[in-house]
Amino acid sequence: MENSRNPEESRPKLDKVISLDDFEDFYWFKQELISFCAKEGLKTSGGKKELAARILHYLKTGEVLALSQEKKKPDSKFDWTKDRLFVDTIITDSYKNSANVRAFFTDYIGVHFAFNVKFMQWIKDHKGSTLAEAAEEWKRLYQISKDKDYQTEIAPQFEYNRYIRDFLADNPSLKLKDAIRFWNLKREKRGTKAYQKSDLDF
């Protein structure tokens, strides 16, 4: 069946009667998501990804997620902000990127240690691993990042940053102001917000 959605369709109003397709197909500023949540009695904290997921659930079910449904309380009582850390300390569900953890990794790895998105995601996905294993993963990621062809990964929710980077990489003769102009046109249209060569036809 042919997709009947029109990419040139004007951007709809974000309210409680918006269709799921419209909500998912168009770009929304974080402040728009926060305003919607505030108006409908939804929690307004969190990043764009969390806000969008909260709104999507509400549009699908009409339910306001209780805080307890959104965030499960950790089982572990380990305090990552002050408990002493060792190489064999197990990463628990109460893990937090704290000054205490930074000090441990700086001592273990070196002063060049810094938290980064990929490393933090690895820790989130590897509860039960040790800090020594985490340190080895950080070193592996660090070596990869030193490759001259390495490109920092930008999380999907940061659509603007990804678009600008990809636009400029594909159009080296154009300037940042050009990338921003095409992004402003793209974000008003239905569909993907990823850069495409055809965007130059806008």
N, CA and C atoms as an extended XYZ file, in Angstrom:
606
Properties=species:S:1:pos:R:3:atomname:S:1:resname:S:1:resid:I:1 pbc="F F F"
N         0.848       -1.207        0.000 N   MET     1
C         0.000        0.000        0.000 CA  MET     1
C         0.877        1.249        0.000 C   MET     1
N         0.565        2.179       -0.876 N   GLU     2
C         1.381        3.390       -1.005 CA  GLU     2
C         1.193        4.297        0.204 C   GLU     2
N         2.288        4.861        0.682 N   ASN     3
C         2.238        5.777        1.818 CA  ASN     3
C         1.591        7.083        1.369 C   ASN     3
N         0.470        7.456        2.033 N   SER     4
C        -0.280        8.638        1.621 CA  SER     4
C         0.175        9.906        2.327 C   SER     4
N         1.172        9.785        3.185 N   ARG     5
C         1.629       10.964        3.918 CA  ARG     5
C         2.337       11.935        2.974 C   ARG     5
N         2.016       13.181        3.096 N   ASN     6
C         2.581       14.212        2.227 CA  ASN     6
C         3.719       14.928        2.947 C   ASN     6
N         4.967       14.810        2.450 N   PRO     7
C         6.095       15.451        3.123 CA  PRO     7
C         5.991       16.968        3.158 C   PRO     7
N         5.169       17.548        2.245 N   GLU     8
C         5.023       19.004        2.201 CA  GLU     8
C         3.924       19.505        3.143 C   GLU     8
N         3.232       18.562        3.799 N   GLU     9
C         2.142       18.927        4.706 CA  GLU     9
C         2.648       19.844        5.815 C   GLU     9
N         1.850       20.857        6.153 N   SER    10
C         2.289       21.812        7.178 CA  SER    10
C         2.352       21.163        8.556 C   SER    10
N         3.222       21.695        9.365 N   ARG    11
C         3.461       21.159       10.707 CA  ARG    11
C         2.210       21.351       11.563 C   ARG    11
N         1.699       20.266       12.169 N   PRO    12
C         0.473       20.369       12.964 CA  PRO    12
C         0.723       20.969       14.345 C   PRO    12
N        -0.361       21.282       15.030 N   LYS    13
C        -0.273       21.788       16.398 CA  LYS    13
C        -0.068       20.603       17.339 C   LYS    13
N         0.800       20.781       18.316 N   LEU    14
C         1.037       19.713       19.287 CA  LEU    14
C         0.027       19.860       20.419 C   LEU    14
N        -1.026       19.030       20.356 N   ASP    15
C        -2.016       19.005       21.428 CA  ASP    15
C        -2.487       17.569       21.621 C   ASP    15
N        -3.426       17.354       22.515 N   LYS    16
C        -3.792       15.978       22.871 CA  LYS    16
C        -4.573       15.243       21.783 C   LYS    16
N        -5.004       15.947       20.736 N   VAL    17
C        -5.718       15.270       19.652 CA  VAL    17
C        -4.809       15.006       18.446 C   VAL    17
N        -3.533       15.320       18.569 N   ILE    18
C        -2.599       15.057       17.472 CA  ILE    18
C        -2.519       13.551       17.220 C   ILE    18
N        -2.402       13.151       15.953 N   SER    19
C        -2.296       11.722       15.643 CA  SER    19
C        -0.894       11.221       15.980 C   SER    19
N        -0.793        9.916       16.191 N   LEU    20
C         0.515        9.318       16.483 CA  LEU    20
C         1.470        9.547       15.321 C   LEU    20
N         0.959        9.400       14.094 N   ASP    21
C         1.800        9.606       12.909 CA  ASP    21
C         2.355       11.023       12.880 C   ASP    21
N         1.485       12.000       13.144 N   ASP    22
C         1.939       13.391       13.122 CA  ASP    22
C         2.967       13.654       14.216 C   ASP    22
N         2.729       13.102       15.388 N   PHE    23
C         3.672       13.332       16.485 CA  PHE    23
C         5.044       12.746       16.161 C   PHE    23
N         5.049       11.548       15.575 N   GLU    24
C         6.317       10.870       15.298 CA  GLU    24
C         7.007       11.390       14.042 C   GLU    24
N         6.252       11.968       13.123 N   ASP    25
C         6.829       12.390       11.841 CA  ASP    25
C         7.433       13.790       11.847 C   ASP    25
N         7.001       14.620       12.797 N   PHE    26
C         7.482       16.000       12.805 CA  PHE    26
C         8.480       16.248       13.932 C   PHE    26
N         9.279       17.286       13.728 N   TYR    27
C        10.284       17.678       14.720 CA  TYR    27
C         9.633       18.583       15.757 C   TYR    27
N         9.975       18.336       17.037 N   TRP    28
C         9.439       19.159       18.129 CA  TRP    28
C        10.579       19.704       18.966 C   TRP    28
N        10.498       20.976       19.296 N   PHE    29
C        11.479       21.563       20.202 CA  PHE    29
C        11.234       21.024       21.604 C   PHE    29
N        12.278       20.957       22.382 N   LYS    30
C        12.136       20.459       23.750 CA  LYS    30
C        11.108       21.278       24.527 C   LYS    30
N        11.114       22.599       24.338 N   GLN    31
C        10.177       23.451       25.077 CA  GLN    31
C         8.730       23.142       24.701 C   GLN    31
N         8.499       22.754       23.447 N   GLU    32
C         7.147       22.368       23.029 CA  GLU    32
C         6.710       21.100       23.753 C   GLU    32
N         7.642       20.151       23.888 N   LEU    33
C         7.331       18.905       24.591 CA  LEU    33
C         7.043       19.174       26.064 C   LEU    33
N         7.850       20.048       26.665 N   ILE    34
C         7.659       20.401       28.078 CA  ILE    34
C         6.303       21.080       28.273 C   ILE    34
N         5.956       21.996       27.376 N   SER    35
C         4.679       22.717       27.476 CA  SER    35
C         3.502       21.753       27.373 C   SER    35
N         3.608       20.784       26.455 N   PHE    36
C         2.549       19.785       26.309 CA  PHE    36
C         2.403       18.990       27.603 C   PHE    36
N         3.533       18.540       28.143 N   CYS    37
C         3.508       17.747       29.378 CA  CYS    37
C         2.889       18.543       30.529 C   CYS    37
N         3.271       19.802       30.641 N   ALA    38
C         2.744       20.648       31.720 CA  ALA    38
C         1.228       20.815       31.581 C   ALA    38
N         0.767       21.027       30.354 N   LYS    39
C        -0.662       21.240       30.104 CA  LYS    39
C        -1.480       19.985       30.390 C   LYS    39
N        -0.900       18.814       30.088 N   GLU    40
C        -1.637       17.558       30.246 CA  GLU    40
C        -1.357       16.853       31.574 C   GLU    40
N        -0.584       17.507       32.442 N   GLY    41
C        -0.325       16.925       33.755 CA  GLY    41
C         0.717       15.823       33.761 C   GLY    41
N         1.600       15.828       32.761 N   LEU    42
C         2.680       14.842       32.697 CA  LEU    42
C         3.937       15.424       33.328 C   LEU    42
N         4.815       14.546       33.764 N   LYS    43
C         6.090       14.980       34.331 CA  LYS    43
C         6.877       15.750       33.267 C   LYS    43
N         7.488       16.874       33.653 N   THR    44
C         8.164       17.742       32.677 CA  THR    44
C         9.687       17.637       32.698 C   THR    44
N        10.229       16.792       33.558 N   SER    45
C        11.690       16.672       33.635 CA  SER    45
C        12.201       15.648       32.626 C   SER    45
N        13.522       15.655       32.419 N   GLY    46
C        14.149       14.698       31.514 CA  GLY    46
C        14.537       15.332       30.197 C   GLY    46
N        15.212       14.547       29.371 N   GLY    47
C        15.644       15.010       28.059 CA  GLY    47
C        14.542       14.840       27.030 C   GLY    47
N        14.830       15.227       25.789 N   LYS    48
C        13.831       15.135       24.720 CA  LYS    48
C        13.346       13.707       24.515 C   LYS    48
N        14.262       12.761       24.606 N   LYS    49
C        13.908       11.357       24.387 CA  LYS    49
C        12.887       10.895       25.418 C   LYS    49
N        13.132       11.247       26.697 N   GLU    50
C        12.223       10.844       27.773 CA  GLU    50
C        10.873       11.553       27.647 C   GLU    50
N        10.917       12.838       27.323 N   LEU    51
C         9.680       13.605       27.161 CA  LEU    51
C         8.829       13.040       26.026 C   LEU    51
N         9.476       12.740       24.898 N   ALA    52
C         8.755       12.207       23.738 CA  ALA    52
C         8.134       10.849       24.056 C   ALA    52
N         8.879        9.998       24.768 N   ALA    53
C         8.365        8.672       25.135 CA  ALA    53
C         7.155        8.804       26.058 C   ALA    53
N         7.218        9.757       26.964 N   ARG    54
C         6.128       10.008       27.915 CA  ARG    54
C         4.872       10.465       27.167 C   ARG    54
N         5.074       11.372       26.210 N   ILE    55
C         3.948       11.890       25.430 CA  ILE    55
C         3.364       10.803       24.539 C   ILE    55
N         4.236       10.012       23.919 N   LEU    56
C         3.780        8.933       23.041 CA  LEU    56
C         2.905        7.951       23.817 C   LEU    56
N         3.336        7.597       25.013 N   HIS    57
C         2.548        6.684       25.854 CA  HIS    57
C         1.186        7.310       26.162 C   HIS    57
N         1.186        8.590       26.452 N   TYR    58
C        -0.057        9.301       26.778 CA  TYR    58
C        -0.996        9.342       25.572 C   TYR    58
N        -0.449        9.622       24.394 N   LEU    59
C        -1.275        9.692       23.187 CA  LEU    59
C        -1.851        8.326       22.821 C   LEU    59
N        -1.078        7.266       23.086 N   LYS    60
C        -1.531        5.910       22.759 CA  LYS    60
C        -2.584        5.399       23.733 C   LYS    60
N        -2.404        5.716       25.021 N   THR    61
C        -3.234        5.101       26.063 CA  THR    61
C        -4.121        6.069       26.841 C   THR    61
N        -3.770        7.358       26.810 N   GLY    62
C        -4.495        8.319       27.628 CA  GLY    62
C        -4.056        8.296       29.079 C   GLY    62
N        -3.057        7.453       29.376 N   GLU    63
C        -2.589        7.297       30.756 CA  GLU    63
C        -1.412        8.219       31.047 C   GLU    63
N        -1.403        8.738       32.268 N   VAL    64
C        -0.261        9.494       32.768 CA  VAL    64
C         0.590        8.518       33.567 C   VAL    64
N         1.814        8.277       33.104 N   LEU    65
C         2.685        7.335       33.812 CA  LEU    65
C         3.030        7.870       35.191 C   LEU    65
N         2.812        7.041       36.196 N   ALA    66
C         3.225        7.418       37.551 CA  ALA    66
C         4.738        7.374       37.610 C   ALA    66
N         5.329        8.169       38.470 N   LEU    67
C         6.786        8.225       38.600 CA  LEU    67
C         7.358        6.845       38.863 C   LEU    67
N         6.657        6.047       39.664 N   SER    68
C         7.141        4.704       40.007 CA  SER    68
C         7.179        3.801       38.786 C   SER    68
N         6.296        4.073       37.789 N   GLN    69
C         6.290        3.279       36.567 CA  GLN    69
C         7.441        3.676       35.653 C   GLN    69
N         7.824        4.939       35.708 N   GLU    70
C         8.878        5.436       34.824 CA  GLU    70
C        10.263        5.051       35.311 C   GLU    70
N        10.465        5.123       36.594 N   LYS    71
C        11.803        4.905       37.123 CA  LYS    71
C        11.764        3.973       38.323 C   LYS    71
N        12.295        2.784       38.138 N   LYS    72
C        12.324        1.806       39.217 CA  LYS    72
C        13.432        2.168       40.196 C   LYS    72
N        13.118        2.070       41.469 N   LYS    73
C        14.113        2.368       42.494 CA  LYS    73
C        15.193        1.286       42.455 C   LYS    73
N        16.480        1.667       42.519 N   PRO    74
C        17.546        0.655       42.473 CA  PRO    74
C        17.502       -0.290       43.667 C   PRO    74
N        17.872       -1.551       43.415 N   ASP    75
C        17.906       -2.551       44.488 CA  ASP    75
C        19.149       -2.379       45.351 C   ASP    75
N        20.247       -1.966       44.727 N   SER    76
C        21.519       -1.863       45.448 CA  SER    76
C        21.553       -0.645       46.366 C   SER    76
N        22.168       -0.822       47.523 N   LYS    77
C        22.331        0.280       48.484 CA  LYS    77
C        23.728        0.900       48.370 C   LYS    77
N        24.536        0.408       47.427 N   PHE    78
C        25.903        0.906       47.279 CA  PHE    78
C        25.870        2.383       46.914 C   PHE    78
N        26.633        3.190       47.622 N   ASP    79
C        26.652        4.637       47.388 CA  ASP    79
C        27.873        5.014       46.553 C   ASP    79
N        27.644        5.280       45.276 N   TRP    80
C        28.740        5.570       44.350 CA  TRP    80
C        29.331        6.953       44.563 C   TRP    80
N        28.703        7.760       45.381 N   THR    81
C        29.238        9.098       45.640 CA  THR    81
C        30.277        9.105       46.751 C   THR    81
N        30.245        8.077       47.634 N   LYS    82
C        31.194        8.112       48.755 CA  LYS    82
C        31.799        6.772       49.160 C   LYS    82
N        31.199        5.637       48.779 N   ASP    83
C        31.783        4.343       49.156 CA  ASP    83
C        33.123        4.144       48.450 C   ASP    83
N        34.027        3.445       49.112 N   ARG    84
C        35.362        3.228       48.545 CA  ARG    84
C        35.278        2.278       47.354 C   ARG    84
N        36.033        2.601       46.319 N   LEU    85
C        35.988        1.826       45.080 CA  LEU    85
C        37.279        1.051       44.875 C   LEU    85
N        37.139       -0.164       44.329 N   PHE    86
C        38.275       -1.033       44.042 CA  PHE    86
C        38.128       -1.580       42.625 C   PHE    86
N        39.190       -2.178       42.114 N   VAL    87
C        39.134       -2.720       40.751 CA  VAL    87
C        38.080       -3.814       40.621 C   VAL    87
N        37.806       -4.534       41.723 N   ASP    88
C        36.827       -5.615       41.657 CA  ASP    88
C        35.432       -5.187       42.127 C   ASP    88
N        35.235       -3.885       42.329 N   THR    89
C        33.899       -3.391       42.689 CA  THR    89
C        32.946       -3.669       41.531 C   THR    89
N        31.790       -4.247       41.860 N   ILE    90
C        30.803       -4.600       40.843 CA  ILE    90
C        29.914       -3.395       40.521 C   ILE    90
N        29.668       -3.185       39.239 N   ILE    91
C        28.767       -2.111       38.808 CA  ILE    91
C        27.334       -2.527       39.138 C   ILE    91
N        26.676       -1.740       39.970 N   THR    92
C        25.323       -2.062       40.427 CA  THR    92
C        24.279       -1.197       39.727 C   THR    92
N        23.011       -1.495       40.016 N   ASP    93
C        21.934       -0.705       39.407 CA  ASP    93
C        21.811        0.687       40.022 C   ASP    93
N        22.588        0.941       41.075 N   SER    94
C        22.570        2.272       41.697 CA  SER    94
C        23.726        3.147       41.194 C   SER    94
N        24.445        2.644       40.170 N   TYR    95
C        25.628        3.356       39.666 CA  TYR    95
C        25.307        4.788       39.256 C   TYR    95
N        26.221        5.705       39.608 N   LYS    96
C        26.120        7.104       39.195 CA  LYS    96
C        27.502        7.610       38.809 C   LYS    96
N        27.570        8.444       37.774 N   ASN    97
C        28.835        9.087       37.406 CA  ASN    97
C        29.102       10.195       38.419 C   ASN    97
N        29.858        9.887       39.422 N   SER    98
C        30.114       10.846       40.498 CA  SER    98
C        31.578       11.270       40.511 C   SER    98
N        31.879       12.276       41.326 N   ALA    99
C        33.269       12.714       41.497 CA  ALA    99
C        34.097       11.574       42.075 C   ALA    99
N        33.480       10.752       42.900 N   ASN   100
C        34.144        9.593       43.498 CA  ASN   100
C        34.575        8.602       42.415 C   ASN   100
N        33.676        8.338       41.471 N   VAL   101
C        33.971        7.416       40.366 CA  VAL   101
C        35.030        8.021       39.448 C   VAL   101
N        34.903        9.314       39.159 N   ARG   102
C        35.892        9.988       38.306 CA  ARG   102
C        37.287        9.894       38.921 C   ARG   102
N        37.369       10.096       40.233 N   ALA   103
C        38.664       10.030       40.921 CA  ALA   103
C        39.258        8.631       40.816 C   ALA   103
N        38.404        7.606       40.943 N   PHE   104
C        38.886        6.222       40.824 CA  PHE   104
C        39.477        5.979       39.439 C   PHE   104
N        38.716        6.313       38.393 N   PHE   105
C        39.186        6.062       37.030 CA  PHE   105
C        40.401        6.923       36.677 C   PHE   105
N        40.467        8.124       37.200 N   THR   106
C        41.630        8.986       36.950 CA  THR   106
C        42.880        8.369       37.557 C   THR   106
N        42.755        7.824       38.765 N   ASP   107
C        43.888        7.143       39.407 CA  ASP   107
C        44.284        5.889       38.641 C   ASP   107
N        43.284        5.149       38.176 N   TYR   108
C        43.522        3.847       37.537 CA  TYR   108
C        43.989        3.994       36.086 C   TYR   108
N        43.401        4.947       35.363 N   ILE   109
C        43.685        5.112       33.929 CA  ILE   109
C        44.687        6.227       33.656 C   ILE   109
N        44.528        7.343       34.332 N   GLY   110
C        45.390        8.501       34.109 CA  GLY   110
C        44.575        9.779       34.046 C   GLY   110
N        45.291       10.900       34.038 N   VAL   111
C        44.610       12.202       34.079 CA  VAL   111
C        43.838       12.503       32.796 C   VAL   111
N        44.070       11.722       31.742 N   HIS   112
C        43.339       11.938       30.491 CA  HIS   112
C        41.941       11.324       30.537 C   HIS   112
N        41.605       10.647       31.639 N   PHE   113
C        40.270       10.047       31.732 CA  PHE   113
C        39.187       11.121       31.715 C   PHE   113
N        38.117       10.837       30.987 N   ALA   114
C        36.925       11.700       30.998 CA  ALA   114
C        35.731       10.827       30.635 C   ALA   114
N        34.589       11.103       31.233 N   PHE   115
C        33.377       10.374       30.869 CA  PHE   115
C        32.988       10.740       29.443 C   PHE   115
N        32.436        9.780       28.713 N   ASN   116
C        31.909       10.063       27.380 CA  ASN   116
C        30.653        9.222       27.172 C   ASN   116
N        29.889        9.556       26.165 N   VAL   117
C        28.586        8.928       25.947 CA  VAL   117
C        28.692        7.419       25.756 C   VAL   117
N        29.632        6.973       24.918 N   LYS   118
C        29.756        5.538       24.649 CA  LYS   118
C        30.130        4.763       25.913 C   LYS   118
N        31.033        5.321       26.695 N   PHE   119
C        31.462        4.656       27.924 CA  PHE   119
C        30.312        4.587       28.930 C   PHE   119
N        29.578        5.676       29.069 N   MET   120
C        28.455        5.692       30.013 CA  MET   120
C        27.370        4.705       29.584 C   MET   120
N        27.170        4.567       28.268 N   GLN   121
C        26.193        3.598       27.772 CA  GLN   121
C        26.674        2.179       28.056 C   GLN   121
N        27.985        1.944       27.918 N   TRP   122
C        28.542        0.617       28.201 CA  TRP   122
C        28.285        0.252       29.660 C   TRP   122
N        28.533        1.176       30.557 N   ILE   123
C        28.303        0.917       31.984 CA  ILE   123
C        26.829        0.616       32.237 C   ILE   123
N        25.961        1.394       31.614 N   LYS   124
C        24.519        1.186       31.790 CA  LYS   124
C        24.108       -0.211       31.334 C   LYS   124
N        24.740       -0.697       30.265 N   ASP   125
C        24.395       -2.001       29.689 CA  ASP   125
C        25.141       -3.166       30.325 C   ASP   125
N        26.085       -2.892       31.229 N   HIS   126
C        26.931       -3.962       31.780 CA  HIS   126
C        26.934       -3.993       33.306 C   HIS   126
N        25.751       -3.924       33.881 N   LYS   127
C        25.647       -4.119       35.328 CA  LYS   127
C        26.175       -5.515       35.644 C   LYS   127
N        26.939       -5.636       36.723 N   GLY   128
C        27.524       -6.927       37.077 CA  GLY   128
C        28.978       -7.038       36.668 C   GLY   128
N        29.430       -6.130       35.789 N   SER   129
C        30.851       -6.098       35.421 CA  SER   129
C        31.629       -5.386       36.524 C   SER   129
N        32.943       -5.537       36.502 N   THR   130
C        33.781       -4.870       37.506 CA  THR   130
C        34.290       -3.534       36.972 C   THR   130
N        34.798       -2.711       37.875 N   LEU   131
C        35.371       -1.430       37.450 CA  LEU   131
C        36.626       -1.645       36.615 C   LEU   131
N        37.343       -2.743       36.865 N   ALA   132
C        38.521       -3.059       36.050 CA  ALA   132
C        38.097       -3.325       34.606 C   ALA   132
N        36.989       -4.060       34.433 N   GLU   133
C        36.485       -4.337       33.087 CA  GLU   133
C        36.005       -3.043       32.422 C   GLU   133
N        35.391       -2.181       33.216 N   ALA   134
C        34.940       -0.888       32.691 CA  ALA   134
C        36.131       -0.053       32.228 C   ALA   134
N        37.203       -0.077       33.004 N   ALA   135
C        38.407        0.686       32.657 CA  ALA   135
C        39.006        0.180       31.343 C   ALA   135
N        39.007       -1.147       31.151 N   GLU   136
C        39.537       -1.713       29.908 CA  GLU   136
C        38.686       -1.287       28.712 C   GLU   136
N        37.370       -1.235       28.928 N   GLU   137
C        36.481       -0.789       27.850 CA  GLU   137
C        36.735        0.679       27.532 C   GLU   137
N        36.962        1.499       28.554 N   TRP   138
C        37.257        2.917       28.323 CA  TRP   138
C        38.529        3.054       27.490 C   TRP   138
N        39.556        2.263       27.826 N   LYS   139
C        40.827        2.321       27.085 CA  LYS   139
C        40.619        1.921       25.622 C   LYS   139
N        39.773        0.903       25.410 N   ARG   140
C        39.496        0.455       24.044 CA  ARG   140
C        38.810        1.574       23.249 C   ARG   140
N        37.816        2.195       23.858 N   LEU   141
C        37.107        3.294       23.199 CA  LEU   141
C        38.035        4.484       22.951 C   LEU   141
N        38.940        4.715       23.877 N   TYR   142
C        39.886        5.829       23.754 CA  TYR   142
C        40.813        5.614       22.559 C   TYR   142
N        41.287        4.386       22.384 N   GLN   143
C        42.163        4.075       21.251 CA  GLN   143
C        41.426        4.275       19.930 C   GLN   143
N        40.164        3.859       19.889 N   ILE   144
C        39.358        4.037       18.677 CA  ILE   144
C        39.204        5.519       18.363 C   ILE   144
N        38.965        6.326       19.400 N   SER   145
C        38.736        7.762       19.200 CA  SER   145
C        39.972        8.488       18.676 C   SER   145
N        41.157        7.892       18.856 N   LYS   146
C        42.395        8.520       18.386 CA  LYS   146
C        42.616        8.306       16.888 C   LYS   146
N        41.840        7.396       16.291 N   ASP   147
C        41.926        7.151       14.856 CA  ASP   147
C        41.499        8.427       14.123 C   ASP   147
N        42.295        8.868       13.149 N   LYS   148
C        42.013       10.133       12.453 CA  LYS   148
C        40.683       10.100       11.702 C   LYS   148
N        40.196        8.908       11.367 N   ASP   149
C        38.926        8.793       10.648 CA  ASP   149
C        37.736        8.618       11.588 C   ASP   149
N        38.019        8.600       12.890 N   TYR   150
C        36.949        8.387       13.864 CA  TYR   150
C        36.004        9.585       13.895 C   TYR   150
N        34.725        9.300       13.940 N   GLN   151
C        33.715       10.354       14.016 CA  GLN   151
C        32.887       10.121       15.274 C   GLN   151
N        32.844       11.123       16.132 N   THR   152
C        32.085       10.997       17.373 CA  THR   152
C        30.627       10.703       17.071 C   THR   152
N        30.079        9.730       17.788 N   GLU   153
C        28.672        9.391       17.587 CA  GLU   153
C        27.790       10.405       18.300 C   GLU   153
N        26.767       10.860       17.602 N   ILE   154
C        25.809       11.791       18.197 CA  ILE   154
C        24.515       11.029       18.432 C   ILE   154
N        24.022       11.058       19.645 N   ALA   155
C        22.810       10.316       19.997 CA  ALA   155
C        21.638       10.751       19.117 C   ALA   155
N        20.732        9.796       18.794 N   PRO   156
C        19.629       10.084       17.874 CA  PRO   156
C        18.773       11.284       18.251 C   PRO   156
N        18.611       11.550       19.558 N   GLN   157
C        17.730       12.655       19.949 CA  GLN   157
C        18.313       14.029       19.643 C   GLN   157
N        19.630       14.077       19.347 N   PHE   158
C        20.254       15.361       19.028 CA  PHE   158
C        20.248       15.563       17.514 C   PHE   158
N        19.037       15.643       16.966 N   GLU   159
C        18.859       15.662       15.514 CA  GLU   159
C        19.524       16.863       14.852 C   GLU   159
N        19.435       18.015       15.487 N   TYR   160
C        20.027       19.232       14.924 CA  TYR   160
C        21.539       19.057       14.747 C   TYR   160
N        22.213       18.602       15.806 N   ASN   161
C        23.675       18.426       15.750 CA  ASN   161
C        24.076       17.443       14.661 C   ASN   161
N        23.331       16.334       14.569 N   ARG   162
C        23.636       15.320       13.553 CA  ARG   162
C        23.446       15.904       12.155 C   ARG   162
N        22.364       16.647       11.972 N   TYR   163
C        22.069       17.213       10.654 CA  TYR   163
C        23.164       18.181       10.221 C   TYR   163
N        23.527       19.098       11.112 N   ILE   164
C        24.547       20.100       10.785 CA  ILE   164
C        25.873       19.429       10.435 C   ILE   164
N        26.274       18.444       11.248 N   ARG   165
C        27.540       17.755       10.982 CA  ARG   165
C        27.515       17.062        9.624 C   ARG   165
N        26.443       16.308        9.346 N   ASP   166
C        26.367       15.542        8.105 CA  ASP   166
C        26.231       16.457        6.887 C   ASP   166
N        25.503       17.561        7.039 N   PHE   167
C        25.348       18.522        5.940 CA  PHE   167
C        26.695       19.110        5.553 C   PHE   167
N        27.444       19.567        6.546 N   LEU   168
C        28.740       20.203        6.270 CA  LEU   168
C        29.759       19.204        5.727 C   LEU   168
N        29.673       17.951        6.187 N   ALA   169
C        30.593       16.921        5.691 CA  ALA   169
C        30.318       16.628        4.219 C   ALA   169
N        29.044       16.679        3.827 N   ASP   170
C        28.664       16.367        2.449 CA  ASP   170
C        28.776       17.577        1.524 C   ASP   170
N        28.813       18.773        2.122 N   ASN   171
C        28.877       20.011        1.326 CA  ASN   171
C        29.980       20.928        1.854 C   ASN   171
N        31.233       20.530        1.690 N   PRO   172
C        32.350       21.288        2.272 CA  PRO   172
C        32.473       22.724        1.771 C   PRO   172
N        31.873       23.016        0.620 N   SER   173
C        31.969       24.382        0.085 CA  SER   173
C        30.919       25.317        0.699 C   SER   173
N        29.951       24.741        1.409 N   LEU   174
C        28.905       25.554        2.028 CA  LEU   174
C        29.272       25.883        3.470 C   LEU   174
N        28.584       26.851        4.038 N   LYS   175
C        28.924       27.342        5.370 CA  LYS   175
C        27.876       26.929        6.394 C   LYS   175
N        28.205       27.166        7.673 N   LEU   176
C        27.304       26.815        8.766 CA  LEU   176
C        25.937       27.467        8.584 C   LEU   176
N        25.925       28.728        8.134 N   LYS   177
C        24.639       29.431        7.966 CA  LYS   177
C        23.770       28.727        6.924 C   LYS   177
N        24.414       28.093        5.913 N   ASP   178
C        23.661       27.343        4.905 CA  ASP   178
C        23.058       26.089        5.531 C   ASP   178
N        23.865       25.402        6.333 N   ALA   179
C        23.393       24.187        7.002 CA  ALA   179
C        22.199       24.500        7.895 C   ALA   179
N        22.283       25.602        8.630 N   ILE   180
C        21.196       25.999        9.530 CA  ILE   180
C        19.936       26.333        8.738 C   ILE   180
N        20.120       27.013        7.600 N   ARG   181
C        18.962       27.380        6.764 CA  ARG   181
C        18.236       26.140        6.262 C   ARG   181
N        18.993       25.142        5.782 N   PHE   182
C        18.361       23.919        5.288 CA  PHE   182
C        17.753       23.101        6.431 C   PHE   182
N        18.401       23.125        7.594 N   TRP   183
C        17.829       22.436        8.756 CA  TRP   183
C        16.476       23.049        9.121 C   TRP   183
N        16.393       24.372        9.101 N   ASN   184
C        15.135       25.047        9.450 CA  ASN   184
C        14.012       24.674        8.485 C   ASN   184
N        14.369       24.448        7.224 N   LEU   185
C        13.380       24.005        6.241 CA  LEU   185
C        13.000       22.549        6.491 C   LEU   185
N        14.001       21.730        6.776 N   LYS   186
C        13.789       20.292        6.964 CA  LYS   186
C        12.921       19.999        8.184 C   LYS   186
N        13.167       20.707        9.272 N   ARG   187
C        12.483       20.379       10.525 CA  ARG   187
C        10.979       20.649       10.455 C   ARG   187
N        10.552       21.486        9.497 N   GLU   188
C         9.123       21.789        9.351 CA  GLU   188
C         8.397       20.742        8.516 C   GLU   188
N         9.150       19.819        7.921 N   LYS   189
C         8.547       18.829        7.034 CA  LYS   189
C         8.320       17.503        7.750 C   LYS   189
N         7.397       16.735        7.221 N   ARG   190
C         7.110       15.413        7.758 CA  ARG   190
C         8.238       14.447        7.403 C   ARG   190
N         8.527       13.515        8.297 N   GLY   191
C         9.494       12.466        7.985 CA  GLY   191
C        10.825       12.623        8.685 C   GLY   191
N        11.809       11.896        8.173 N   THR   192
C        13.131       11.863        8.803 CA  THR   192
C        13.748       13.255        8.915 C   THR   192
N        14.507       13.439        9.981 N   LYS   193
C        15.223       14.708       10.165 CA  LYS   193
C        16.719       14.523        9.884 C   LYS   193
N        17.081       13.358        9.369 N   ALA   194
C        18.473       13.110        8.990 CA  ALA   194
C        18.777       13.847        7.689 C   ALA   194
N        20.023       14.276        7.531 N   TYR   195
C        20.426       14.971        6.305 CA  TYR   195
C        20.334       14.030        5.113 C   TYR   195
N        19.795       14.544        3.997 N   GLN   196
C        19.746       13.821        2.731 CA  GLN   196
C        20.193       14.770        1.622 C   GLN   196
N        20.856       14.229        0.622 N   LYS   197
C        21.348       15.054       -0.489 CA  LYS   197
C        20.217       15.862       -1.125 C   LYS   197
N        19.033       15.263       -1.162 N   SER   198
C        17.881       15.923       -1.784 CA  SER   198
C        17.419       17.161       -1.019 C   SER   198
N        17.920       17.357        0.198 N   ASP   199
C        17.549       18.554        0.965 CA  ASP   199
C        17.959       19.825        0.229 C   ASP   199
N        18.986       19.720       -0.610 N   LEU   200
C        19.464       20.892       -1.350 CA  LEU   200
C        18.440       21.377       -2.372 C   LEU   200
N        17.402       20.555       -2.616 N   ASP   201
C        16.349       20.943       -3.559 CA  ASP   201
C        15.239       21.748       -2.889 C   ASP   201
N        15.322       21.915       -1.572 N   PHE   202
C        14.274       22.671       -0.853 CA  PHE   202
C        14.205       24.091       -1.411 C   PHE   202
